[in-house]
């Protein structure tokens, strides 16, 4: 059942943008310590890394779900 899945219909870009709006880059980089959040961060560089790195993408998706309440 997808309607109970908060990730359903959300693109990775939407998720990253939400987290940046919610936490800011600095806090996001403290919570998930990956280079693309801590060194010259941008949505574009983050998406490139996260699409190639399943463990990091999973952490980002979990943080997104947690941030929804």
Buried (B, 14 or more C-beta within 10 A) or exposed (E): EEEEEBBEEEEBEEBBBBBBEEBEBEEBBEBBEBEBBBEEBEBEBBBEBBEEBEEBBEBBBEBBEEBEE
